[in-house]
Amino acid sequence: MAPVAQNGPMRSSSRAVLVTGGSRGIGRAVVAAFAADGDRVAVHHRDSAELAGQLRDSLPGAGHTVVQADLTDPAAVQTMVDTAAAALGGLDVLVNNAGVFRSHPILDTSYQDWQREWRLALETNLLAAANLTWCAVRHMRKGGRVVNVSSRGAFRGEPQAPAYGASKAGLNALGQSLAVALAPHGIAVATVAPGFVATDMTNEHLKPPRGDAIRAQSPFGRVARPDEIAEAVRWLASPGAQWASGTIVDLNGASYLRT
């Protein structure tokens, strides 16, 4: 089935935006950034209904909604995307933000746990994004945007969480493949690759003394704020950013420089 290009180009305001993992961390900042621009946002969560509802109720403007799904369940993904599109009147932007990061070093992890961690990382960080995009583009207007949230770990490696690094490398390749596939339909796809960001997912990692070493990785001596990542997502999703389709934007404060 080809993407549905609905009547008219994507508007510069009052767009319909679906953000996965939108109730906390980077996703929460992304939701706030789009709502501040006057967009209508669907805040996805897995099991944070109270947080998602509080965020929706705090957003400026009207027309926002909360949607729920376990993204490792393909049927639940399809139902959730269809529900979001119905509530928002179609879709203009999909932000694939939801993800998991769990430590599983190869020499300290049982074979059973190794299998479990790889399945969870790939199903959540890569396959879910593929399924979400497949479902979303069928509701997406011409001029639509897909923005994926990857990681510097896709390039520098994640020795303590190799499935995470591999899943994010796959997400990068998925985004670039779909950028080519969807361009003829007027849909742009881009990716951001943050380093460490101060969120609840990284809170334990950022406590001293390990946190001090992590902050020292950047010459700025700190890690990113969620709103800094949200600003890049917001720009990549903007009407003027079509020519950035296929790009992967490093957002790591010069903590890792790739060539």
Legacy VTK file of the C-alpha trace (Angstrom):
# vtk DataFile Version 3.0
C-alpha trace
ASCII
DATASET POLYDATA
POINTS 259 float
0.000 0.000 0.000
1.421 3.391 -0.974
1.530 6.299 1.497
-1.616 8.378 1.515
-0.850 11.906 0.328
-3.852 13.840 1.578
-4.983 17.133 0.107
-2.536 20.020 0.372
1.024 20.390 1.648
1.993 20.100 5.266
1.067 23.260 7.095
3.674 25.231 9.002
1.390 25.293 12.046
-1.249 23.078 13.630
0.364 19.891 12.425
-0.563 16.437 13.718
2.411 14.921 15.563
2.868 11.480 17.135
5.742 11.125 19.622
6.559 7.683 21.000
7.856 7.502 24.542
6.438 10.974 24.942
5.659 10.997 28.652
9.217 11.443 29.951
12.797 12.371 29.082
13.623 13.389 25.534
10.126 12.502 24.363
8.532 14.838 26.891
10.738 17.711 25.701
9.880 16.910 22.085
6.158 16.936 22.861
6.503 20.314 24.594
8.448 21.779 21.665
5.827 20.822 19.088
2.939 21.966 21.275
4.684 25.327 21.787
4.632 25.718 18.004
0.867 25.248 17.961
0.890 21.623 16.831
-1.515 18.938 18.013
0.386 16.118 19.671
-0.367 12.474 20.449
1.661 11.509 23.516
2.454 7.796 23.391
3.312 5.810 26.505
3.570 2.139 27.420
2.729 2.156 31.131
2.891 5.811 32.212
-0.727 6.837 31.795
-0.667 9.310 34.675
2.491 11.073 33.461
1.209 11.184 29.888
-2.147 12.573 30.979
-0.545 15.242 33.136
1.682 16.281 30.253
-1.234 16.465 27.812
-3.231 18.604 30.231
-0.292 20.989 30.714
0.305 21.633 27.015
-0.692 24.914 25.380
-3.324 24.792 22.677
-5.980 22.167 22.100
-6.487 18.844 20.360
-3.738 16.892 22.141
-4.298 13.239 23.011
-2.726 10.304 24.847
-2.225 6.905 23.207
-0.927 3.673 24.716
0.849 0.647 23.286
3.531 -1.903 24.005
5.706 -1.212 20.970
7.023 -4.774 20.904
3.497 -5.876 19.882
2.981 -5.162 16.146
-0.812 -5.340 16.421
-0.816 -2.881 19.308
1.416 -0.540 17.297
-1.020 -0.504 14.387
-4.005 0.113 16.639
-2.182 2.915 18.456
-1.109 4.699 15.268
-4.607 4.432 13.802
-6.068 5.794 17.056
-3.637 8.728 17.085
-4.363 9.552 13.439
-8.105 9.447 14.050
-7.820 11.743 17.075
-5.527 14.231 15.317
-7.119 14.138 11.871
-4.233 12.419 10.087
-0.505 12.631 10.709
2.169 15.102 9.639
5.059 14.050 11.863
6.182 10.808 13.502
8.969 10.938 16.084
10.378 7.481 16.850
11.775 8.282 20.277
10.881 5.321 22.515
13.746 3.008 23.341
15.397 0.824 25.969
18.979 0.723 27.251
19.941 -2.212 29.470
23.390 -3.389 30.465
24.379 -6.915 29.318
28.171 -7.254 28.957
28.991 -10.401 27.035
31.295 -12.003 29.620
29.009 -11.321 32.574
25.642 -12.288 31.082
24.126 -15.758 30.918
23.197 -17.105 27.503
19.504 -17.017 28.416
19.729 -13.397 29.542
21.828 -12.532 26.468
19.034 -13.788 24.201
16.398 -11.903 26.181
18.292 -8.600 26.067
18.903 -8.818 22.331
15.249 -9.577 21.614
14.062 -6.687 23.782
16.497 -4.161 22.304
15.837 -5.083 18.693
12.067 -5.317 19.116
11.840 -1.972 20.949
14.536 0.150 19.334
14.458 -1.091 15.739
11.493 -3.266 14.798
9.036 -0.985 16.585
10.329 2.029 14.646
9.979 0.091 11.392
6.412 -0.911 12.263
5.483 2.559 13.465
6.733 4.131 10.265
4.934 1.575 8.092
1.680 2.378 9.887
2.186 6.143 10.115
2.969 6.856 6.469
-0.420 5.468 5.520
-1.967 8.418 7.345
0.702 10.954 6.438
0.171 14.007 4.308
2.527 15.019 1.541
5.256 17.038 3.202
5.270 14.662 6.162
8.251 14.010 8.392
9.691 11.023 10.234
12.415 11.765 12.791
14.224 8.896 14.525
16.085 9.224 17.824
19.236 7.131 17.593
22.470 7.337 19.616
26.181 8.008 19.338
26.463 4.393 20.515
25.598 3.330 16.975
29.020 4.678 15.929
31.306 4.410 18.957
29.972 1.068 20.190
28.311 0.087 23.474
30.481 -2.587 25.138
28.194 -2.805 28.179
25.007 -2.842 26.065
25.911 -4.210 22.617
22.309 -4.903 21.620
21.505 -1.243 22.190
24.366 -0.094 19.974
23.444 -2.569 17.248
19.764 -1.648 17.372
20.580 2.044 16.991
22.942 1.324 14.082
20.066 -0.536 12.469
17.788 2.433 13.137
20.241 4.687 11.306
20.225 2.381 8.288
16.430 2.107 8.417
16.088 5.892 8.387
18.381 6.306 5.409
16.675 3.534 3.454
13.243 5.022 4.082
14.473 8.521 3.243
15.098 7.258 -0.282
11.916 5.178 -0.436
9.573 7.913 0.794
11.041 10.967 -0.947
8.967 10.409 -4.120
5.883 10.656 -1.882
6.996 13.977 -0.399
7.936 12.507 2.992
11.347 13.264 4.531
13.109 11.010 7.055
15.990 12.115 9.292
17.718 10.971 12.468
19.324 12.527 15.532
22.112 10.699 17.379
22.481 12.058 20.932
25.217 11.246 23.370
24.358 11.143 27.069
21.265 13.161 27.956
20.103 13.966 31.481
16.916 11.888 31.713
15.448 9.367 34.127
16.839 6.573 31.907
20.410 7.828 32.450
20.049 9.073 36.024
21.908 6.151 37.609
24.740 6.393 35.081
25.225 10.096 35.797
25.739 9.757 39.552
29.306 10.241 40.844
31.883 8.954 40.294
30.842 7.467 36.952
28.810 10.561 36.072
31.853 12.766 36.467
33.736 10.706 33.900
30.767 10.803 31.529
30.465 14.581 31.775
34.203 14.891 31.132
33.776 13.140 27.770
32.520 16.441 26.355
34.775 19.515 26.276
31.741 21.404 27.575
32.002 19.346 30.771
28.362 18.313 30.840
25.753 16.137 29.173
22.853 17.305 27.036
19.529 18.602 28.253
16.402 17.007 26.746
15.308 20.364 25.299
18.530 20.554 23.263
17.676 17.279 21.547
14.078 18.426 21.094
15.227 21.562 19.264
17.028 19.455 16.660
14.035 17.146 16.266
11.778 20.168 15.882
13.947 21.602 13.115
14.257 18.322 11.215
10.471 18.050 11.280
9.970 21.603 10.034
8.705 22.413 6.532
12.061 23.999 5.633
14.137 20.915 6.496
13.171 18.639 3.612
16.710 18.760 2.189
18.035 17.234 5.414
16.243 13.982 4.577
18.570 11.015 5.023
20.890 12.834 7.407
22.043 11.693 10.847
22.705 14.661 13.140
25.264 14.120 15.903
24.192 15.744 19.183
26.915 14.777 21.609
28.710 17.999 22.559
31.877 16.946 20.699
32.214 13.924 22.997
32.583 11.656 19.971
33.690 12.823 16.532
33.159 10.488 13.598
34.503 10.784 10.092
LINES 1 260
259 0 1 2 3 4 5 6 7 8 9 10 11 12 13 14 15 16 17 18 19 20 21 22 23 24 25 26 27 28 29 30 31 32 33 34 35 36 37 38 39 40 41 42 43 44 45 46 47 48 49 50 51 52 53 54 55 56 57 58 59 60 61 62 63 64 65 66 67 68 69 70 71 72 73 74 75 76 77 78 79 80 81 82 83 84 85 86 87 88 89 90 91 92 93 94 95 96 97 98 99 100 101 102 103 104 105 106 107 108 109 110 111 112 113 114 115 116 117 118 119 120 121 122 123 124 125 126 127 128 129 130 131 132 133 134 135 136 137 138 139 140 141 142 143 144 145 146 147 148 149 150 151 152 153 154 155 156 157 158 159 160 161 162 163 164 165 166 167 168 169 170 171 172 173 174 175 176 177 178 179 180 181 182 183 184 185 186 187 188 189 190 191 192 193 194 195 196 197 198 199 200 201 202 203 204 205 206 207 208 209 210 211 212 213 214 215 216 217 218 219 220 221 222 223 224 225 226 227 228 229 230 231 232 233 234 235 236 237 238 239 240 241 242 243 244 245 246 247 248 249 250 251 252 253 254 255 256 257 258
